[in-house]
Amino acid sequence: MEAEEKLLAGRHILVPESRELDLFARMLEERGAVATRCPLVTIDDLADTAPVEAWLKRLVADEFDDLILLTGEGLRRLMAVAQRAGIEVPALAALKQLRTITRGPKPARVLRELGLPPGLAAEAPTTAGVITTLGRENLSGRTVGVQLYPGNPNAPLLDFLREAGATAAPIVPYRYASDAESAQVEAAIRDMAAGQFDAIAFTSTPQIERLEEVAQQHGIEAQLRQGLARILIAAVGPVAASALTKRGFHVAAMPSSSFHLKPMINALVDALSSRT
């Protein structure tokens, strides 16, 4: 670890992460970095879980042939609602009977935590990857549960299922909430524009959206674009990278295959080393 510690020595890295903020920052600090924590979003339970409970009752009644899992957090939240509703055991039994399709390693990992083998893995951890994988399957007449995430109705996926002859049953089992005071986020944007950081590491699209929201609220959109143009940008995977690229920003570091924190840090080390 001593050799690894020197690889990021003196590097100032902005860490916009919530669920694993301290873990991520500690991993960077163990490699010598100065990590500035700036939590941007957090995940909360829905205020009204009645739609989730109704969806789970359909699952327990074996109405679904397939289940598309886009996030690991989504599956955890579904099972938490099932537990509170007293249907956790039949929900698990129902999950064993259907085919799961996972977009990326996180939902597959949660399935294994539940003692369930992952089913089909998407060719790439994106909506397009899920569609490509399912494009090889006969979905006609099948009912497909679709675990979505907040702020993204995922029309391309639902349209694909409909055109393939399937009936989609979408559900959003959690919500995003602002986790940091606007003043803290505003200060991070200004410091980034002023060149106070060497890199920023994104682990989700909502982080990017939250930065844009605060920049607009405070009239500092130009500083945000200036900061992201001059800083080295790392992304945990292709979804976050695509969101940044679509906004005109260059992603300099991303894992090539395993989209987790440690591979992202390794990619970040490589990218920063090439800048010296």
Salt bridges, closest charged atoms under 4 A:
GLU4 OE1 - ARG31 NH2 3.65
ASP22 OD1 - ARG37 NE 3.24
GLU29 OE2 - ARG37 NH1 3.11
ASP44 OD2 - ARG175 NH2 3.76
ASP45 OD1 - ARG77 NH1 2.58
GLU63 OE1 - ARG58 NE 2.70
ASP66 OD1 - ARG99 NE 2.68
ASP66 OD2 - ARG142 NE 2.70
GLU73 OE1 - ARG19 NH1 3.44
GLU73 OE2 - ARG77 NE 2.70
GLU113 OE1 - ARG76 NH2 3.20
GLU123 OE1 - ARG136 NH2 2.18
GLU137 OE1 - ARG99 NH1 2.98
ASP159 OD1 - ARG162 NH2 2.95
GLU186 OE2 - ARG190 NH2 3.03
GLU186 OE1 - HIS218 ND1 3.28
ASP198 OD1 - ARG11 NH1 3.83
GLU212 OE2 - ARG247 NE 2.66
GLU213 OE2 - ARG210 NH1 2.71
